[in-house]
Amino acid sequence: MNILLIGSGGREHALAWKLAQSRLCTKLFASPGNPGIAEHAELVALDLGNHAQVAEFCAVQGIGLVVVGPEAPLVDGLGDSLRAAGLPVFGPSQAAAQLEGSKAFTKELCARHNIPTAAFRRVTSEAEGLAALDEFTIPVVIKADGLAAGKGVTVAMTREEAEEAVREIFSGRFGAAGAEAVIEEFLEGEEASFFAITDGHTVVSFGSAQDHKRVGDGDTGPNTGGMGAYSPAPVLTPLLEGEALERIVIPTVQAMASEGVPYSGVLYAGLMLTPKGVQLIEYNCRFGDPECQVLMQRYEGDLAELMLATAESRLATLPAPQFSPETALTVVMAAKGYPDTPQKGGAIDGLAAAEADGAKVFHAGTALKDGQLVANGGRVLNVTARGPNVTSAQQKAYAAVDKILFPEGFCRRDIGWREVKREAM
């Protein structure tokens, strides 16, 4: 069958790479795509906000499955429009995508259904937000309610920092995403990411990962969209993964169905492993970026088959997803100035050499200019490798990084550091 993949980042390059391997895939299209995705798919220029145009393209090309990579088109209701046109879509409805599109929606759902998460307050103005800070101890977490492209979250270590975060959200910096805010209790513990696939009825585990959000080594500097990740995350033991599934993810899927907004697609749970047990930080309604890259490196099944079964509400007919026991680790190479003002246009060379020993370089923010690959975004490349443990995968990934010529780029040099430290003990 012909497949249309929506998106242009490293996550979508990883999905394209895996979808192209499917026995079901006759031809893969991607919109808008990137130079790396172009190795696996025909790139097409579609106005993703024009749902009728996308549906017409699918009809003309005989598309049998649409895979929506990023969150924004899902929150915009693209999946609903395409399903209304009779197309199988991997990704939740607009109403169900509120799990990511509105942090307050998720927190209130958790409160109604006793799903473990941090205490919170939803606030709709700067004055209300500043007053609500009195209800929380420091440190405290301040979040813009809507989609803020991986930004809009502050872990405030002082009252002054908390007040500034509230003011920033309501200043308009985050646009519509900052119309409301959520103030949350700070949770102590280690973070991990857990993924599940669901068709609204059946729920299956789809692996774990640990992301590195801070821009600098040692988890310093501002938050980013993610500077690297590895999978699996050993800190999320089988026991804790079972707890997350039974106490958080499955109850969420059941709650959404009971409230008339069934959820279908991948459900990405950001978790905090606290002394009181596993607690939900927040949900994403799509694969993480760069977590998707390490999951796809390890997934041993047919991705198109899995996604089509999910879209057609027959996930229960497939065997459980299988993964390589090896660790996959990805290092994000970003443009200097990221996350604030990344420098675009820097030349990139050496990718073939980087992949010579088995690493895979996924394109995140690249473009071709007069035949030269150049940086075209904040996060530019995802250099990914596998090994028997985190230490080995890390060594292989950085060996590949060091073969890439990207003078205007940088990366963290300690992705996986927590687990490398534990493996050395």
KAKA-V694576 format. One record per residue. N is the residue number from 1. PSI is psi in degrees with one decimal (none if undefined). Layout:
# KAKA-V694576
n->N psi->PSI
n->N psi->PSI
This chain:
# KAKA-V694576
n->1 psi->159.9
n->2 psi->140.1
n->3 psi->139.0
n->4 psi->124.0
n->5 psi->128.8
n->6 psi->127.5
n->7 psi->172.0
n->8 psi->8.5
n->9 psi->-168.4
n->10 psi->-36.4
n->11 psi->-45.8
n->12 psi->-32.3
n->13 psi->-42.5
n->14 psi->-41.2
n->15 psi->-41.8
n->16 psi->-44.6
n->17 psi->-42.1
n->18 psi->-41.5
n->19 psi->-37.8
n->20 psi->-19.6
n->21 psi->-8.6
n->22 psi->141.9
n->23 psi->-19.9
n->24 psi->-16.5
n->25 psi->110.5
n->26 psi->-50.8
n->27 psi->137.7
n->28 psi->129.4
n->29 psi->152.6
n->30 psi->140.3
n->31 psi->124.7
n->32 psi->-16.9
n->33 psi->-173.7
n->34 psi->175.1
n->35 psi->-32.3
n->36 psi->-42.8
n->37 psi->-32.1
n->38 psi->-17.0
n->39 psi->-20.4
n->40 psi->-17.0
n->41 psi->157.3
n->42 psi->123.2
n->43 psi->136.0
n->44 psi->142.0
n->45 psi->102.6
n->46 psi->146.5
n->47 psi->99.9
n->48 psi->-18.5
n->49 psi->-14.3
n->50 psi->87.4
n->51 psi->-34.7
n->52 psi->-38.1
n->53 psi->-41.7
n->54 psi->-42.8
n->55 psi->-39.1
n->56 psi->-41.9
n->57 psi->-44.2
n->58 psi->-38.7
n->59 psi->-44.2
n->60 psi->-39.1
n->61 psi->0.8
n->62 psi->42.3
n->63 psi->129.7
n->64 psi->-8.2
n->65 psi->133.4
n->66 psi->128.1
n->67 psi->116.2
n->68 psi->112.3
n->69 psi->-58.1
n->70 psi->166.3
n->71 psi->-34.3
n->72 psi->-46.0
n->73 psi->-31.1
n->74 psi->-45.6
n->75 psi->-27.3
n->76 psi->-8.2
n->77 psi->17.4
n->78 psi->-41.3
n->79 psi->-40.3
n->80 psi->-45.8
n->81 psi->-41.2
n->82 psi->-37.8
n->83 psi->-38.3
n->84 psi->-25.8
n->85 psi->5.5
n->86 psi->16.8
n->87 psi->137.0
n->88 psi->129.6
n->89 psi->129.9
n->90 psi->110.3
n->91 psi->148.9
n->92 psi->164.7
n->93 psi->167.8
n->94 psi->-43.1
n->95 psi->-42.2
n->96 psi->-28.9
n->97 psi->-7.2
n->98 psi->-21.0
n->99 psi->-29.9
n->100 psi->-36.0
n->101 psi->-21.1
n->102 psi->110.7
n->103 psi->-33.8
n->104 psi->-38.0
n->105 psi->-47.0
n->106 psi->-45.1
n->107 psi->-40.0
n->108 psi->-34.4
n->109 psi->-45.3
n->110 psi->-41.2
n->111 psi->-41.2
n->112 psi->-30.5
n->113 psi->16.8
n->114 psi->42.3
n->115 psi->126.0
n->116 psi->120.8
n->117 psi->170.3
n->118 psi->149.8
n->119 psi->149.0
n->120 psi->165.8
n->121 psi->132.6
n->122 psi->128.6
n->123 psi->147.9
n->124 psi->5.4
n->125 psi->162.4
n->126 psi->-44.1
n->127 psi->-42.9
n->128 psi->-39.2
n->129 psi->-44.6
n->130 psi->-39.9
n->131 psi->-37.2
n->132 psi->-21.3
n->133 psi->-25.8
n->134 psi->-19.8
n->135 psi->-7.0
n->136 psi->150.4
n->137 psi->159.4
n->138 psi->137.6
n->139 psi->159.3
n->140 psi->154.3
n->141 psi->129.4
n->142 psi->127.7
n->143 psi->135.1
n->144 psi->141.4
n->145 psi->-38.9
n->146 psi->-166.0
n->147 psi->121.8
n->148 psi->29.0
n->149 psi->44.3
n->150 psi->-0.2
n->151 psi->-166.8
n->152 psi->12.3
n->153 psi->129.4
n->154 psi->127.5
n->155 psi->100.2
n->156 psi->123.0
n->157 psi->-6.9
n->158 psi->161.5
n->159 psi->-38.9
n->160 psi->-42.8
n->161 psi->-38.6
n->162 psi->-44.3
n->163 psi->-41.1
n->164 psi->-39.5
n->165 psi->-41.0
n->166 psi->-47.4
n->167 psi->-39.8
n->168 psi->-44.0
n->169 psi->-45.8
n->170 psi->3.8
n->171 psi->-13.6
n->172 psi->-0.1
n->173 psi->-34.0
n->174 psi->13.8
n->175 psi->-139.7
n->176 psi->-25.9
n->177 psi->-24.6
n->178 psi->20.1
n->179 psi->-29.8
n->180 psi->168.5
n->181 psi->160.4
n->182 psi->128.8
n->183 psi->128.6
n->184 psi->150.0
n->185 psi->139.1
n->186 psi->127.4
n->187 psi->132.1
n->188 psi->135.1
n->189 psi->-169.7
n->190 psi->140.0
n->191 psi->149.0
n->192 psi->156.6
n->193 psi->133.6
n->194 psi->136.4
n->195 psi->140.2
n->196 psi->149.8
n->197 psi->134.8
n->198 psi->146.5
n->199 psi->15.1
n->200 psi->-15.2
n->201 psi->-65.3
n->202 psi->142.3
n->203 psi->127.4
n->204 psi->145.0
n->205 psi->144.0
n->206 psi->39.4
n->207 psi->172.4
n->208 psi->163.0
n->209 psi->166.5
n->210 psi->125.8
n->211 psi->165.0
n->212 psi->101.9
n->213 psi->-34.3
n->214 psi->148.3
n->215 psi->-26.6
n->216 psi->160.7
n->217 psi->148.1
n->218 psi->20.5
n->219 psi->52.9
n->220 psi->161.9
n->221 psi->-176.2
n->222 psi->159.0
n->223 psi->147.3
n->224 psi->-174.7
n->225 psi->-8.2
n->226 psi->125.0
n->227 psi->1.0
n->228 psi->165.2
n->229 psi->163.6
n->230 psi->156.0
n->231 psi->140.1
n->232 psi->170.5
n->233 psi->100.7
n->234 psi->-24.7
n->235 psi->-26.5
n->236 psi->82.3
n->237 psi->163.3
n->238 psi->-36.2
n->239 psi->-46.4
n->240 psi->-35.5
n->241 psi->-41.4
n->242 psi->-38.7
n->243 psi->-42.9
n->244 psi->-41.2
n->245 psi->-47.2
n->246 psi->-31.1
n->247 psi->-18.1
n->248 psi->-60.2
n->249 psi->-53.0
n->250 psi->-44.7
n->251 psi->-32.7
n->252 psi->-46.4
n->253 psi->-42.2
n->254 psi->-39.2
n->255 psi->-44.0
n->256 psi->-43.9
n->257 psi->-42.7
n->258 psi->-24.8
n->259 psi->10.0
n->260 psi->14.1
n->261 psi->68.7
n->262 psi->142.3
n->263 psi->130.2
n->264 psi->131.5
n->265 psi->-152.1
n->266 psi->137.2
n->267 psi->116.5
n->268 psi->112.6
n->269 psi->118.4
n->270 psi->121.3
n->271 psi->150.7
n->272 psi->126.3
n->273 psi->95.9
n->274 psi->165.1
n->275 psi->-21.0
n->276 psi->5.3
n->277 psi->-178.7
n->278 psi->131.4
n->279 psi->147.1
n->280 psi->129.3
n->281 psi->-55.5
n->282 psi->166.9
n->283 psi->149.0
n->284 psi->146.8
n->285 psi->21.3
n->286 psi->170.4
n->287 psi->145.1
n->288 psi->163.6
n->289 psi->101.8
n->290 psi->16.9
n->291 psi->-34.8
n->292 psi->-37.6
n->293 psi->-40.6
n->294 psi->-31.9
n->295 psi->-43.9
n->296 psi->-30.2
n->297 psi->-30.1
n->298 psi->-22.1
n->299 psi->130.0
n->300 psi->4.2
n->301 psi->-173.6
n->302 psi->107.8
n->303 psi->-41.3
n->304 psi->-40.0
n->305 psi->-43.9
n->306 psi->-45.5
n->307 psi->-39.1
n->308 psi->-41.9
n->309 psi->-36.9
n->310 psi->-46.3
n->311 psi->-29.5
n->312 psi->13.3
n->313 psi->41.9
n->314 psi->37.0
n->315 psi->-30.8
n->316 psi->-17.0
n->317 psi->-9.3
n->318 psi->152.8
n->319 psi->162.2
n->320 psi->143.3
n->321 psi->139.6
n->322 psi->140.5
n->323 psi->151.1
n->324 psi->141.6
n->325 psi->-11.0
n->326 psi->162.1
n->327 psi->138.8
n->328 psi->138.8
n->329 psi->135.7
n->330 psi->139.5
n->331 psi->126.3
n->332 psi->123.9
n->333 psi->120.4
n->334 psi->162.2
n->335 psi->140.8
n->336 psi->137.4
n->337 psi->-16.8
n->338 psi->139.3
n->339 psi->-0.6
n->340 psi->-66.2
n->341 psi->76.1
n->342 psi->143.3
n->343 psi->117.8
n->344 psi->157.8
n->345 psi->-5.7
n->346 psi->134.4
n->347 psi->145.8
n->348 psi->130.5
n->349 psi->169.8
n->350 psi->11.8
n->351 psi->-37.5
n->352 psi->-41.5
n->353 psi->-38.4
n->354 psi->-32.9
n->355 psi->-1.0
n->356 psi->-31.0
n->357 psi->23.0
n->358 psi->-6.3
n->359 psi->161.4
n->360 psi->128.7
n->361 psi->114.4
n->362 psi->134.4
n->363 psi->130.0
n->364 psi->-52.4
n->365 psi->74.6
n->366 psi->162.4
n->367 psi->161.5
n->368 psi->128.6
n->369 psi->109.1
n->370 psi->40.9
n->371 psi->-3.5
n->372 psi->130.8
n->373 psi->129.0
n->374 psi->161.5
n->375 psi->137.0
n->376 psi->31.6
n->377 psi->-177.1
n->378 psi->-56.8
n->379 psi->123.5
n->380 psi->-48.1
n->381 psi->151.6
n->382 psi->103.8
n->383 psi->115.6
n->384 psi->136.5
n->385 psi->161.2
n->386 psi->152.8
n->387 psi->171.9
n->388 psi->-20.5
n->389 psi->-179.7
n->390 psi->-41.1
n->391 psi->-45.9
n->392 psi->-45.8
n->393 psi->-38.6
n->394 psi->-45.7
n->395 psi->-42.4
n->396 psi->-39.8
n->397 psi->-43.8
n->398 psi->-28.5
n->399 psi->-37.4
n->400 psi->-41.1
n->401 psi->-42.6
n->402 psi->-9.7
n->403 psi->-5.4
n->404 psi->131.8
n->405 psi->104.0
n->406 psi->74.4
n->407 psi->-30.0
n->408 psi->14.1
n->409 psi->168.1
n->410 psi->167.2
n->411 psi->161.7
n->412 psi->147.9
n->413 psi->14.3
n->414 psi->27.1
n->415 psi->130.3
n->416 psi->11.2
n->417 psi->-36.7
n->418 psi->-46.2
n->419 psi->-34.5
n->420 psi->-42.1
n->421 psi->-42.4
n->422 psi->-38.0
n->423 psi->-25.0
n->424 psi->-12.8
n->425 psi->none
